[in-house]
Amino acid sequence: MADRILALIGVRGHAAGEIFVLEPGRSYCIGRSRSCDISFRRLPAWIDKTEEEQNVDMHFRTISGKHLTLAVSADAREVTVTDHSSNGTFLDSRRMECPITLTDLDDREHYLRFGSQEEMVLKCRSDDEA
């Protein structure tokens, strides 16, 4: 039987095509700040832009410095999503009003939308898919 892997996958926006494997027992801050664990400033889609392109990228500015946090439980069966942005974060098309703990990761994927363009999917994968 294949091992279970929890992954955050970029679907749309600057993170499209990026795959982040989330380790059990860790928290991941996601945002524009270089101090974030998943920093949009370190993504190839941002780095590959010229300085002029970066200066006029209005979509990038809609991602907060520290936009949200994903806290993965020690057994990776639960993930708590916390929104830190005044711009908002949407989980499965609903605006988050408070931290939400996802307990059904083995059964379904969950979509995160934030900024004006960013969409990512949180899903459990087998290492065969990774």
DRENVOFI-160973 format. One line per 5 residues: number of its first residue (from 1); their letters; for each residue y, z, x of C-alpha. Coordinates in steps of 0.2 Angstrom, whole numbers, plus 5000, padded with zeros to 4 digits. Layout:
NUM> A> Y,Z,X ~ ...
% end
This chain:
1> MADRI> 5000,5000,5000 ~ 5017,4996,5006 ~ 5030,5009,5011 ~ 5044,5012,4999 ~ 5062,5008,5005
6> LALIG> 5078,5012,4996 ~ 5091,4999,4999 ~ 5109,4994,4995 ~ 5111,4976,4994 ~ 5127,4966,4993
11> VRGHA> 5127,4954,4978 ~ 5145,4948,4978 ~ 5161,4950,4988 ~ 5163,4955,5006 ~ 5146,4963,5007
16> AGEIF> 5137,4948,4999 ~ 5120,4946,5008 ~ 5121,4962,5017 ~ 5107,4974,5016 ~ 5108,4993,5020
21> VLEPG> 5093,5003,5021 ~ 5096,5021,5015 ~ 5087,5035,5023 ~ 5081,5051,5014 ~ 5092,5066,5015
26> RSYCI> 5108,5057,5020 ~ 5124,5054,5012 ~ 5133,5037,5014 ~ 5152,5036,5012 ~ 5157,5018,5007
31> GRSRS> 5174,5010,5008 ~ 5187,5002,5018 ~ 5190,5015,5032 ~ 5181,5013,5048 ~ 5176,5031,5047
36> CDISF> 5164,5027,5032 ~ 5146,5025,5035 ~ 5146,5008,5027 ~ 5163,5002,5031 ~ 5169,4985,5024
41> RRLPA> 5180,4983,5040 ~ 5164,4982,5050 ~ 5156,4968,5039 ~ 5155,4951,5046 ~ 5164,4944,5031
46> WIDKT> 5179,4954,5036 ~ 5177,4953,5055 ~ 5175,4934,5055 ~ 5192,4932,5046 ~ 5208,4928,5056
51> EEEQN> 5221,4941,5056 ~ 5232,4930,5045 ~ 5217,4929,5032 ~ 5215,4947,5033 ~ 5233,4950,5030
56> VDMHF> 5233,4940,5013 ~ 5216,4946,5007 ~ 5221,4955,4991 ~ 5203,4959,4986 ~ 5200,4969,5001
61> RTISG> 5215,4980,4997 ~ 5207,4985,4980 ~ 5193,4994,4990 ~ 5198,5012,4993 ~ 5197,5019,5011
66> KHLTL> 5183,5031,5005 ~ 5178,5023,4989 ~ 5162,5031,4984 ~ 5147,5041,4991 ~ 5129,5039,4989
71> AVSAD> 5119,5055,4992 ~ 5100,5052,4994 ~ 5088,5066,4991 ~ 5076,5072,5004 ~ 5062,5063,4996
76> AREVT> 5073,5047,4992 ~ 5068,5049,4973 ~ 5086,5053,4968 ~ 5103,5046,4973 ~ 5119,5054,4967
81> VTDHS> 5134,5042,4966 ~ 5151,5050,4967 ~ 5167,5040,4964 ~ 5182,5045,4975 ~ 5194,5031,4970
86> SNGTF> 5208,5030,4958 ~ 5204,5012,4956 ~ 5187,5017,4949 ~ 5168,5013,4952 ~ 5157,5005,4939
91> LDSRR> 5138,5010,4938 ~ 5128,4998,4928 ~ 5144,4991,4920 ~ 5151,5008,4915 ~ 5166,5016,4923
96> MECPI> 5161,5032,4931 ~ 5169,5048,4925 ~ 5159,5061,4936 ~ 5145,5061,4948 ~ 5129,5053,4942
101> TLTDL> 5112,5057,4948 ~ 5100,5042,4947 ~ 5082,5047,4945 ~ 5074,5031,4939 ~ 5075,5021,4956
106> DDREH> 5056,5017,4955 ~ 5058,5009,4938 ~ 5074,4999,4939 ~ 5089,4993,4949 ~ 5106,5000,4947
111> YLRFG> 5122,4989,4950 ~ 5138,4996,4958 ~ 5154,4987,4955 ~ 5171,4992,4964 ~ 5186,4984,4970
116> SQEEM> 5191,4968,4962 ~ 5176,4958,4969 ~ 5162,4970,4976 ~ 5145,4971,4968 ~ 5130,4979,4976
121> VLKCR> 5113,4983,4969 ~ 5104,4999,4973 ~ 5085,4997,4972 ~ 5068,5003,4978 ~ 5059,4990,4988
126> SDDEA> 5043,4989,4997 ~ 5043,4985,5016 ~ 5035,4969,5012 ~ 5052,4964,5003 ~ 5063,4971,5017
% end
